[in-house]
Amino acid sequence: TKYGPDKLRVVWKHNPLPFHKNARGAHLAAETVFRLGGSKAFWKFHELAFQNQKALTPENFETWAVAAGIDKVKFKTSFEKKAFDAKIDADLAAGKAAGVTGTPASLINGVFLSGAQPTDKFTAVIDEQLAAAHAAIAAGTKPDKVYAKLTAENKAKAPPAAKKPDARPEADDKTVWKVPVGTSPMKGPATAHVTIVLFSDFQCPFCSKVNPTLDE
């Protein structure tokens, strides 16, 4: 709402926490809706799931999927087969690799922001990244390459993780630090100047608190 989709993209990642017993099913249902109906259907399901966070049941998943425009039979068949379960594990692995230990966790062009932070915390980082994006584009970077470029730069500037006293020295990390975004629900195009990758949990109360901030 504040920045518009040309400047800001939000990419949603699965991160069901193991102690939330109803979360995994909700995530599987949401991924099923996304695969069958795309991002628009996903965000509708997302809205209904967070509005009814204490009622995450298979019966409700089916009702919300239909409300999001998904064929009931196709949803039920795919959901019961767990046809898209592997994507949830892939997102969990990507989050772990990026240092995510809880939800909600946001990576704004790779800058880590933990928890349900207020709007000004998000906008401070977004504004900084918009300025960096404008500079990169002015220097010749194509808009659809801004995310990869700035994420790599921000990773390089991030302080190293604390090592345990008995840890052996590790070889320098020469990989590009990034989270794949192409197969996840999103709002906004690949040419957006700033990308927020949000790792979220449908049963996490703090994830509910951050949603209005991200909408704003």
C-alpha positions, 0 to 999 in steps of 0.5 A: 500500500505504501510503496506499490508493487513496482518498488516492493515485492513480498515473497511468502515462505513456509516455516511451520514450527514443530510445536504447532501441531496444526501448522503443517497441515495448514501449510500443506493446504496453502501450498496446494491452493497456490499450486492449483490457483496461483498467488491470488488464490493463495493470498485469499487462503492466507487471509482466511487462515490467519483470521481463523488461526484457532480453527486450523482443521482439514474441514476448514482448509477445504472450505477456505480453498473453495472460497479462494476459487479452488475446485473442491475435488482437485483440492481434496485429492491433492491435499490428501495425497500430500502432492506438494509437501516437498515444497514445505521441506524445501522452504524450511531448509532454505530458512535454516540456511539463511539463519531463520530460527523462528517466525515471523522472520523477514529478509529484506534484500537479504537484511535480516529482520526478526519478529513482528516488528513495527512498521517503522522498522520495516520502512527504515530498511526498505528505504535504505534498500530502495536507495541502494537499488536506485544506485545499482540501476543507475550504474547499469544493473537490470531491475530483475537482477537487483535482488540477487546483487543487493542480497549478495552485498548485504550478506557480505556486510553482515557480521559473522555468526558467533562461533562456539569456543571449540569450533574449528575454523571454517573455510570462507563462504564463497557462495551467494547468499540467497533464498530462491523466490521463483516457486513461492506465493508473492505480491509484486514483480521480479523487477521490484527494487526491494524484496521481502522474503517472509518465513511464516507459520500459520499457527504463530500468533506473532505472524498474525501481528506482522501481517497488517504491517506488511500490508501497510 
